[in-house]
């Protein structure tokens, strides 16, 4: 005689799992929209160049101090701009990873774009 477990034991409730997945998806979409509207500001070392970027990685503003502009050393200015942009991108990515990690419990779920 085979022992039977009461209904619901041993098997996940697929309807419940789907509702949880849909809830998590809607929460993640709302959080993503919020992150995209957030503005991040980062500077190159020495704060000679500052970049403002939104959560969609769109550069909104670049501020360059006059003393950073040296016609004889354009390469330094280019490096400062690149450093400021990279710092802003890193801020956006870290904020997105932290916020999405809260929703997923730290699980690395493929396809989330993190």
N, CA, C and O atoms as a GROMACS GRO file, in nm:
protein
  456
    1UNK      N    1   0.085  -0.118   0.000
    1UNK     CA    2   0.000   0.000   0.000
    1UNK      C    3   0.089   0.124   0.000
    1UNK      O    4   0.184   0.134   0.078
    2UNK      N    5   0.057   0.215  -0.087
    2UNK     CA    6   0.134   0.336  -0.103
    2UNK      C    7   0.080   0.444  -0.009
    2UNK      O    8  -0.041   0.466  -0.001
    3UNK      N    9   0.172   0.511   0.061
    3UNK     CA   10   0.128   0.620   0.149
    3UNK      C   11   0.103   0.744   0.064
    3UNK      O   12   0.182   0.776  -0.025
    4UNK      N   13  -0.007   0.811   0.090
    4UNK     CA   14  -0.039   0.932   0.016
    4UNK      C   15  -0.031   1.052   0.109
    4UNK      O   16  -0.070   1.048   0.225
    5UNK      N   17   0.023   1.158   0.052
    5UNK     CA   18   0.031   1.282   0.128
    5UNK      C   19  -0.094   1.363   0.099
    5UNK      O   20  -0.149   1.357  -0.011
    6UNK      N   21  -0.138   1.439   0.197
    6UNK     CA   22  -0.254   1.525   0.172
    6UNK      C   23  -0.226   1.620   0.057
    6UNK      O   24  -0.110   1.651   0.029
    7UNK      N   25  -0.330   1.665  -0.011
    7UNK     CA   26  -0.317   1.754  -0.126
    7UNK      C   27  -0.233   1.877  -0.095
    7UNK      O   28  -0.244   1.935   0.013
    8UNK      N   29  -0.149   1.915  -0.189
    8UNK     CA   30  -0.067   2.034  -0.171
    8UNK      C   31   0.071   2.007  -0.116
    8UNK      O   32   0.158   2.094  -0.123
    9UNK      N   33   0.093   1.890  -0.060
    9UNK     CA   34   0.224   1.858  -0.004
    9UNK      C   35   0.308   1.790  -0.110
    9UNK      O   36   0.260   1.704  -0.184
   10UNK      N   37   0.433   1.828  -0.116
   10UNK     CA   38   0.523   1.764  -0.209
   10UNK      C   39   0.523   1.825  -0.348
   10UNK      O   40   0.617   1.804  -0.425
   11UNK      N   41   0.421   1.900  -0.380
   11UNK     CA   42   0.412   1.965  -0.510
   11UNK      C   43   0.386   2.113  -0.489
   11UNK      O   44   0.301   2.150  -0.407
   12UNK      N   45   0.457   2.196  -0.560
   12UNK     CA   46   0.429   2.339  -0.546
   12UNK      C   47   0.295   2.375  -0.610
   12UNK      O   48   0.255   2.314  -0.710
   13UNK      N   49   0.229   2.471  -0.554
   13UNK     CA   50   0.103   2.523  -0.610
   13UNK      C   51   0.141   2.616  -0.725
   13UNK      O   52   0.188   2.727  -0.702
   14UNK      N   53   0.120   2.570  -0.849
   14UNK     CA   54   0.163   2.647  -0.966
   14UNK      C   55   0.093   2.782  -0.975
   14UNK      O   56   0.154   2.880  -1.018
   15UNK      N   57  -0.033   2.789  -0.936
   15UNK     CA   58  -0.104   2.917  -0.940
   15UNK      C   59  -0.042   3.017  -0.844
   15UNK      O   60  -0.027   3.135  -0.876
   16UNK      N   61  -0.005   2.968  -0.727
   16UNK     CA   62   0.058   3.055  -0.629
   16UNK      C   63   0.194   3.102  -0.678
   16UNK      O   64   0.230   3.219  -0.662
   17UNK      N   65   0.270   3.012  -0.738
   17UNK     CA   66   0.401   3.049  -0.792
   17UNK      C   67   0.388   3.152  -0.903
   17UNK      O   68   0.468   3.245  -0.910
   18UNK      N   69   0.289   3.138  -0.988
   18UNK     CA   70   0.268   3.233  -1.097
   18UNK      C   71   0.230   3.370  -1.041
   18UNK      O   72   0.278   3.472  -1.090
   19UNK      N   73   0.144   3.372  -0.940
   19UNK     CA   74   0.106   3.500  -0.878
   19UNK      C   75   0.226   3.568  -0.816
   19UNK      O   76   0.243   3.690  -0.829
   20UNK      N   77   0.311   3.491  -0.748
   20UNK     CA   78   0.432   3.548  -0.688
   20UNK      C   79   0.527   3.601  -0.796
   20UNK      O   80   0.586   3.708  -0.780
   21UNK      N   81   0.541   3.528  -0.905
   21UNK     CA   82   0.629   3.571  -1.014
   21UNK      C   83   0.575   3.699  -1.078
   21UNK      O   84   0.652   3.790  -1.110
   22UNK      N   85   0.443   3.706  -1.099
   22UNK     CA   86   0.384   3.825  -1.158
   22UNK      C   87   0.399   3.945  -1.065
   22UNK      O   88   0.425   4.056  -1.111
   23UNK      N   89   0.382   3.922  -0.936
   23UNK     CA   90   0.398   4.030  -0.839
   23UNK      C   91   0.542   4.081  -0.841
   23UNK      O   92   0.566   4.202  -0.842
   24UNK      N   93   0.639   3.988  -0.842
   24UNK     CA   94   0.779   4.028  -0.844
   24UNK      C   95   0.810   4.103  -0.974
   24UNK      O   96   0.884   4.202  -0.972
   25UNK      N   97   0.754   4.058  -1.085
   25UNK     CA   98   0.778   4.124  -1.212
   25UNK      C   99   0.724   4.267  -1.211
   25UNK      O  100   0.792   4.359  -1.257
   26UNK      N  101   0.604   4.287  -1.158
   26UNK     CA  102   0.548   4.422  -1.155
   26UNK      C  103   0.627   4.511  -1.059
   26UNK      O  104   0.646   4.630  -1.087
   27UNK      N  105   0.672   4.457  -0.947
   27UNK     CA  106   0.754   4.534  -0.854
   27UNK      C  107   0.887   4.573  -0.920
   27UNK      O  108   0.935   4.685  -0.901
   28UNK      N  109   0.945   4.482  -0.995
   28UNK     CA  110   1.071   4.510  -1.060
   28UNK      C  111   1.054   4.615  -1.171
   28UNK      O  112   1.140   4.700  -1.189
   29UNK      N  113   0.944   4.609  -1.243
   29UNK     CA  114   0.919   4.709  -1.347
   29UNK      C  115   0.901   4.847  -1.285
   29UNK      O  116   0.951   4.946  -1.338
   30UNK      N  117   0.830   4.853  -1.172
   30UNK     CA  118   0.812   4.981  -1.104
   30UNK      C  119   0.945   5.035  -1.053
   30UNK      O  120   0.974   5.154  -1.065
   31UNK      N  121   1.026   4.948  -0.996
   31UNK     CA  122   1.157   4.989  -0.945
   31UNK      C  123   1.247   5.034  -1.059
   31UNK      O  124   1.321   5.132  -1.046
   32UNK      N  125   1.242   4.962  -1.173
   32UNK     CA  126   1.323   5.000  -1.288
   32UNK      C  127   1.283   5.138  -1.338
   32UNK      O  128   1.369   5.219  -1.372
   33UNK      N  129   1.154   5.165  -1.344
   33UNK     CA  130   1.107   5.297  -1.388
   33UNK      C  131   1.155   5.406  -1.292
   33UNK      O  132   1.194   5.514  -1.335
   34UNK      N  133   1.152   5.376  -1.163
   34UNK     CA  134   1.199   5.472  -1.064
   34UNK      C  135   1.349   5.496  -1.080
   34UNK      O  136   1.395   5.610  -1.075
   35UNK      N  137   1.425   5.390  -1.100
   35UNK     CA  138   1.570   5.403  -1.118
   35UNK      C  139   1.603   5.483  -1.243
   35UNK      O  140   1.698   5.561  -1.244
   36UNK      N  141   1.525   5.465  -1.349
   36UNK     CA  142   1.550   5.537  -1.474
   36UNK      C  143   1.528   5.687  -1.458
   36UNK      O  144   1.591   5.767  -1.527
   37UNK      N  145   1.440   5.727  -1.367
   37UNK     CA  146   1.412   5.869  -1.344
   37UNK      C  147   1.512   5.934  -1.249
   37UNK      O  148   1.522   6.057  -1.244
   38UNK      N  149   1.586   5.853  -1.175
   38UNK     CA  150   1.682   5.905  -1.078
   38UNK      C  151   1.802   5.964  -1.150
   38UNK      O  152   1.848   5.910  -1.251
   39UNK      N  153   1.852   6.075  -1.097
   39UNK     CA  154   1.971   6.138  -1.154
   39UNK      C  155   2.092   6.110  -1.064
   39UNK      O  156   2.082   6.114  -0.941
   40UNK      N  157   2.204   6.083  -1.127
   40UNK     CA  158   2.328   6.054  -1.057
   40UNK      C  159   2.433   6.153  -1.103
   40UNK      O  160   2.440   6.189  -1.220
   41UNK      N  161   2.515   6.198  -1.009
   41UNK     CA  162   2.621   6.293  -1.041
   41UNK      C  163   2.754   6.234  -0.995
   41UNK      O  164   2.767   6.186  -0.882
   42UNK      N  165   2.851   6.238  -1.084
   42UNK     CA  166   2.984   6.186  -1.052
   42UNK      C  167   3.088   6.281  -1.109
   42UNK      O  168   3.064   6.350  -1.208
   43UNK      N  169   3.204   6.282  -1.045
   43UNK     CA  170   3.312   6.370  -1.088
   43UNK      C  171   3.439   6.291  -1.111
   43UNK      O  172   3.460   6.184  -1.055
   44UNK      N  173   3.523   6.348  -1.195
   44UNK     CA  174   3.657   6.294  -1.213
   44UNK      C  175   3.739   6.333  -1.091
   44UNK      O  176   3.701   6.425  -1.018
   45UNK      N  177   3.850   6.267  -1.068
   45UNK     CA  178   3.936   6.308  -0.957
   45UNK      C  179   3.969   6.457  -0.965
   45UNK      O  180   4.003   6.508  -1.072
   46UNK      N  181   3.958   6.524  -0.854
   46UNK     CA  182   3.983   6.668  -0.849
   46UNK      C  183   3.860   6.751  -0.883
   46UNK      O  184   3.865   6.874  -0.877
   47UNK      N  185   3.752   6.685  -0.918
   47UNK     CA  186   3.624   6.750  -0.950
   47UNK      C  187   3.638   6.857  -1.059
   47UNK      O  188   3.565   6.957  -1.058
   48UNK      N  189   3.730   6.835  -1.151
   48UNK     CA  190   3.746   6.928  -1.263
   48UNK      C  191   3.637   6.907  -1.366
   48UNK      O  192   3.598   7.001  -1.436
   49UNK      N  193   3.586   6.783  -1.376
   49UNK     CA  194   3.478   6.750  -1.469
   49UNK      C  195   3.371   6.675  -1.390
   49UNK      O  196   3.400   6.581  -1.316
   50UNK      N  197   3.246   6.719  -1.406
   50UNK     CA  198   3.134   6.656  -1.340
   50UNK      C  199   3.032   6.615  -1.445
   50UNK      O  200   3.004   6.690  -1.538
   51UNK      N  201   2.976   6.495  -1.428
   51UNK     CA  202   2.876   6.443  -1.521
   51UNK      C  203   2.749   6.410  -1.444
   51UNK      O  204   2.754   6.350  -1.337
   52UNK      N  205   2.636   6.451  -1.501
   52UNK     CA  206   2.505   6.415  -1.446
   52UNK      C  207   2.442   6.317  -1.545
   52UNK      O  208   2.437   6.344  -1.665
   53UNK      N  209   2.394   6.203  -1.493
   53UNK     CA  210   2.341   6.096  -1.576
   53UNK      C  211   2.214   6.043  -1.513
   53UNK      O  212   2.200   6.044  -1.390
   54UNK      N  213   2.120   5.996  -1.596
   54UNK     CA  214   2.001   5.934  -1.539
   54UNK      C  215   2.018   5.782  -1.536
   54UNK      O  216   2.120   5.729  -1.581
   55UNK      N  217   1.919   5.715  -1.484
   55UNK     CA  218   1.926   5.570  -1.469
   55UNK      C  219   1.921   5.494  -1.599
   55UNK      O  220   1.940   5.373  -1.600
   56UNK      N  221   1.895   5.562  -1.710
   56UNK     CA  222   1.897   5.498  -1.841
   56UNK      C  223   2.035   5.515  -1.907
   56UNK      O  224   2.052   5.486  -2.025
   57UNK      N  225   2.132   5.560  -1.829
   57UNK     CA  226   2.268   5.586  -1.876
   57UNK      C  227   2.274   5.698  -1.979
   57UNK      O  228   2.364   5.700  -2.063
   58UNK      N  229   2.179   5.789  -1.975
   58UNK     CA  230   2.182   5.905  -2.063
   58UNK      C  231   2.252   6.019  -1.992
   58UNK      O  232   2.217   6.053  -1.879
   59UNK      N  233   2.351   6.078  -2.057
   59UNK     CA  234   2.424   6.191  -1.999
   59UNK      C  235   2.334   6.314  -2.011
   59UNK      O  236   2.293   6.352  -2.121
   60UNK      N  237   2.305   6.375  -1.898
   60UNK     CA  238   2.217   6.492  -1.894
   60UNK      C  239   2.296   6.622  -1.896
   60UNK      O  240   2.250   6.722  -1.953
   61UNK      N  241   2.414   6.622  -1.836
   61UNK     CA  242   2.495   6.744  -1.831
   61UNK      C  243   2.641   6.707  -1.805
   61UNK      O  244   2.673   6.610  -1.737
   62UNK      N  245   2.728   6.790  -1.862
   62UNK     CA  246   2.871   6.779  -1.835
   62UNK      C  247   2.919   6.918  -1.795
   62UNK      O  248   2.899   7.015  -1.869
   63UNK      N  249   2.982   6.927  -1.680
   63UNK     CA  250   3.035   7.055  -1.633
   63UNK      C  251   3.187   7.044  -1.629
   63UNK      O  252   3.243   6.952  -1.570
   64UNK      N  253   3.252   7.141  -1.693
   64UNK     CA  254   3.398   7.142  -1.698
   64UNK      C  255   3.447   7.274  -1.639
   64UNK      O  256   3.408   7.381  -1.686
   65UNK      N  257   3.530   7.265  -1.538
   65UNK     CA  258   3.586   7.387  -1.479
   65UNK      C  259   3.685   7.448  -1.577
   65UNK      O  260   3.758   7.376  -1.645
   66UNK      N  261   3.689   7.581  -1.585
   66UNK     CA  262   3.778   7.648  -1.681
   66UNK      C  263   3.924   7.607  -1.667
   66UNK      O  264   3.996   7.598  -1.766
   67UNK      N  265   3.968   7.584  -1.545
   67UNK     CA  266   4.109   7.549  -1.525
   67UNK      C  267   4.143   7.410  -1.580
   67UNK      O  268   4.261   7.375  -1.591
   68UNK      N  269   4.040   7.330  -1.616
   68UNK     CA  270   4.065   7.199  -1.674
   68UNK      C  271   4.093   7.209  -1.824
   68UNK      O  272   4.140   7.113  -1.886
   69UNK      N  273   4.063   7.325  -1.881
   69UNK     CA  274   4.081   7.343  -2.026
   69UNK      C  275   4.219   7.402  -2.053
   69UNK      O  276   4.246   7.518  -2.025
   70UNK      N  277   4.303   7.318  -2.108
   70UNK     CA  278   4.438   7.359  -2.146
   70UNK      C  279   4.456   7.318  -2.292
   70UNK      O  280   4.467   7.199  -2.322
   71UNK      N  281   4.460   7.416  -2.383
   71UNK     CA  282   4.471   7.382  -2.524
   71UNK      C  283   4.594   7.299  -2.557
   71UNK      O  284   4.597   7.229  -2.659
   72UNK      N  285   4.695   7.305  -2.473
   72UNK     CA  286   4.816   7.227  -2.497
   72UNK      C  287   4.807   7.086  -2.441
   72UNK      O  288   4.895   7.004  -2.465
   73UNK      N  289   4.699   7.058  -2.366
   73UNK     CA  290   4.685   6.925  -2.305
   73UNK      C  291   4.540   6.878  -2.315
   73UNK      O  292   4.473   6.853  -2.214
   74UNK      N  293   4.493   6.866  -2.437
   74UNK     CA  294   4.356   6.820  -2.462
   74UNK      C  295   4.336   6.678  -2.411
   74UNK      O  296   4.227   6.642  -2.368
   75UNK      N  297   4.440   6.597  -2.418
   75UNK     CA  298   4.430   6.458  -2.374
   75UNK      C  299   4.391   6.448  -2.226
   75UNK      O  300   4.315   6.358  -2.189
   76UNK      N  301   4.442   6.538  -2.143
   76UNK     CA  302   4.405   6.536  -2.001
   76UNK      C  303   4.255   6.561  -1.985
   76UNK      O  304   4.189   6.494  -1.906
   77UNK      N  305   4.201   6.656  -2.059
   77UNK     CA  306   4.058   6.686  -2.052
   77UNK      C  307   3.976   6.566  -2.098
   77UNK      O  308   3.875   6.532  -2.036
   78UNK      N  309   4.019   6.502  -2.203
   78UNK     CA  310   3.950   6.382  -2.251
   78UNK      C  311   3.949   6.273  -2.144
   78UNK      O  312   3.848   6.207  -2.123
   79UNK      N  313   4.062   6.255  -2.078
   79UNK     CA  314   4.071   6.155  -1.971
   79UNK      C  315   3.978   6.190  -1.855
   79UNK      O  316   3.915   6.101  -1.798
   80UNK      N  317   3.971   6.319  -1.820
   80UNK     CA  318   3.883   6.362  -1.711
   80UNK      C  319   3.737   6.337  -1.745
   80UNK      O  320   3.660   6.291  -1.660
   81UNK      N  321   3.698   6.367  -1.868
   81UNK     CA  322   3.559   6.344  -1.910
   81UNK      C  323   3.528   6.194  -1.907
   81UNK      O  324   3.424   6.153  -1.857
   82UNK      N  325   3.618   6.114  -1.960
   82UNK     CA  326   3.598   5.969  -1.959
   82UNK      C  327   3.587   5.916  -1.815
   82UNK      O  328   3.502   5.831  -1.787
   83UNK      N  329   3.671   5.964  -1.725
   83UNK     CA  330   3.668   5.919  -1.586
   83UNK      C  331   3.536   5.958  -1.519
   83UNK      O  332   3.479   5.878  -1.445
   84UNK      N  333   3.488   6.078  -1.545
   84UNK     CA  334   3.361   6.122  -1.485
   84UNK      C  335   3.244   6.041  -1.539
   84UNK      O  336   3.156   6.002  -1.463
   85UNK      N  337   3.242   6.015  -1.669
   85UNK     CA  338   3.135   5.935  -1.728
   85UNK      C  339   3.138   5.793  -1.672
   85UNK      O  340   3.034   5.738  -1.636
   86UNK      N  341   3.255   5.734  -1.664
   86UNK     CA  342   3.268   5.599  -1.610
   86UNK      C  343   3.223   5.592  -1.464
   86UNK      O  344   3.160   5.495  -1.422
   87UNK      N  345   3.255   5.695  -1.386
   87UNK     CA  346   3.212   5.698  -1.246
   87UNK      C  347   3.060   5.707  -1.237
   87UNK      O  348   2.999   5.644  -1.150
   88UNK      N  349   2.998   5.785  -1.325
   88UNK     CA  350   2.851   5.797  -1.325
   88UNK      C  351   2.787   5.664  -1.366
   88UNK      O  352   2.688   5.623  -1.306
   89UNK      N  353   2.842   5.599  -1.467
   89UNK     CA  354   2.789   5.469  -1.510
   89UNK      C  355   2.798   5.369  -1.396
   89UNK      O  356   2.705   5.292  -1.373
   90UNK      N  357   2.910   5.370  -1.325
   90UNK     CA  358   2.927   5.279  -1.212
   90UNK      C  359   2.823   5.306  -1.104
   90UNK      O  360   2.768   5.212  -1.046
   91UNK      N  361   2.795   5.433  -1.076
   91UNK     CA  362   2.692   5.468  -0.976
   91UNK      C  363   2.556   5.414  -1.018
   91UNK      O  364   2.485   5.355  -0.936
   92UNK      N  365   2.520   5.432  -1.143
   92UNK     CA  366   2.390   5.385  -1.193
   92UNK      C  367   2.382   5.233  -1.180
   92UNK      O  368   2.282   5.180  -1.131
   93UNK      N  369   2.486   5.163  -1.224
   93UNK     CA  370   2.486   5.017  -1.219
   93UNK      C  371   2.480   4.964  -1.076
   93UNK      O  372   2.409   4.868  -1.049
   94UNK      N  373   2.555   5.026  -0.985
   94UNK     CA  374   2.554   4.982  -0.845
   94UNK      C  375   2.418   5.006  -0.781
   94UNK      O  376   2.369   4.922  -0.706
   95UNK      N  377   2.356   5.120  -0.811
   95UNK     CA  378   2.223   5.150  -0.756
   95UNK      C  379   2.120   5.050  -0.808
   95UNK      O  380   2.036   5.001  -0.732
   96UNK      N  381   2.126   5.020  -0.937
   96UNK     CA  382   2.032   4.924  -0.996
   96UNK      C  383   2.052   4.785  -0.935
   96UNK      O  384   1.954   4.718  -0.901
   97UNK      N  385   2.176   4.742  -0.922
   97UNK     CA  386   2.204   4.610  -0.866
   97UNK      C  387   2.156   4.602  -0.721
   97UNK      O  388   2.099   4.500  -0.680
   98UNK      N  389   2.178   4.707  -0.643
   98UNK     CA  390   2.136   4.706  -0.503
   98UNK      C  391   1.984   4.702  -0.491
   98UNK      O  392   1.931   4.626  -0.411
   99UNK      N  393   1.915   4.784  -0.569
   99UNK     CA  394   1.769   4.789  -0.559
   99UNK      C  395   1.705   4.661  -0.611
   99UNK      O  396   1.612   4.610  -0.549
  100UNK      N  397   1.754   4.609  -0.721
  100UNK     CA  398   1.698   4.485  -0.774
  100UNK      C  399   1.732   4.367  -0.684
  100UNK      O  400   1.654   4.273  -0.670
  101UNK      N  401   1.849   4.372  -0.621
  101UNK     CA  402   1.888   4.267  -0.528
  101UNK      C  403   1.793   4.259  -0.409
  101UNK      O  404   1.768   4.151  -0.356
  102UNK      N  405   1.740   4.374  -0.368
  102UNK     CA  406   1.642   4.374  -0.258
  102UNK      C  407   1.515   4.299  -0.299
  102UNK      O  408   1.456   4.228  -0.218
  103UNK      N  409   1.474   4.315  -0.424
  103UNK     CA  410   1.351   4.250  -0.471
  103UNK      C  411   1.369   4.101  -0.496
  103UNK      O  412   1.277   4.023  -0.475
  104UNK      N  413   1.489   4.062  -0.540
  104UNK     CA  414   1.511   3.921  -0.574
  104UNK      C  415   1.575   3.843  -0.460
  104UNK      O  416   1.602   3.724  -0.474
  105UNK      N  417   1.599   3.909  -0.350
  105UNK     CA  418   1.662   3.840  -0.238
  105UNK      C  419   1.807   3.806  -0.265
  105UNK      O  420   1.861   3.712  -0.207
  106UNK      N  421   1.871   3.882  -0.354
  106UNK     CA  422   2.010   3.857  -0.385
  106UNK      C  423   2.033   3.752  -0.491
  106UNK      O  424   2.148   3.722  -0.524
  107UNK      N  425   1.926   3.693  -0.544
  107UNK     CA  426   1.941   3.591  -0.649
  107UNK      C  427   1.981   3.661  -0.779
  107UNK      O  428   1.931   3.768  -0.811
  108UNK      N  429   2.070   3.599  -0.852
  108UNK     CA  430   2.110   3.650  -0.982
  108UNK      C  431   2.019   3.585  -1.086
  108UNK      O  432   2.046   3.473  -1.130
  109UNK      N  433   1.913   3.654  -1.124
  109UNK     CA  434   1.816   3.599  -1.217
  109UNK      C  435   1.852   3.644  -1.357
  109UNK      O  436   1.856   3.764  -1.383
  110UNK      N  437   1.878   3.551  -1.448
  110UNK     CA  438   1.916   3.587  -1.584
  110UNK      C  439   1.806   3.667  -1.653
  110UNK      O  440   1.687   3.645  -1.631
  111UNK      N  441   1.849   3.762  -1.736
  111UNK     CA  442   1.753   3.839  -1.813
  111UNK      C  443   1.706   3.966  -1.747
  111UNK      O  444   1.624   4.038  -1.804
  112UNK      N  445   1.756   3.996  -1.628
  112UNK     CA  446   1.713   4.118  -1.561
  112UNK      C  447   1.792   4.238  -1.607
  112UNK      O  448   1.758   4.351  -1.572
  113UNK      N  449   1.894   4.217  -1.683
  113UNK     CA  450   1.972   4.329  -1.735
  113UNK      C  451   2.059   4.395  -1.631
  113UNK      O  452   2.092   4.513  -1.643
  114UNK      N  453   2.097   4.322  -1.529
  114UNK     CA  454   2.184   4.379  -1.425
  114UNK      C  455   2.326   4.345  -1.452
  114UNK      O  456   2.415   4.385  -1.376
   0.00000   0.00000   0.00000
